[in-house]
Amino acid sequence: MAMPPISFTKDEASREAELGNQLSTLRGEYFAKIIMGDLPVDAYDKFLKEAQSMGLEEFLSIHQAALDRYNKR
């Protein structure tokens, strides 16, 4: 199942890109360290806390708003 073709407003697109890049970088760094054994698997909880502090909830709400608009069509 694929994500429907949602669209963002101009402001949402800008903020989504900013947050998305930051969160993607964080994810890549943590997951690489976990896979390489530099961090224990339970570092995932620390990753989630850091992602939340960086705006994960806002990122998800932007996507939810776009999905809600799509579903109203």
Secondary structure as UniProt FT lines:
FT   HELIX           10..36
FT   HELIX           41..43
FT   HELIX           44..53
FT   TURN            54..55
FT   HELIX           56..72
//
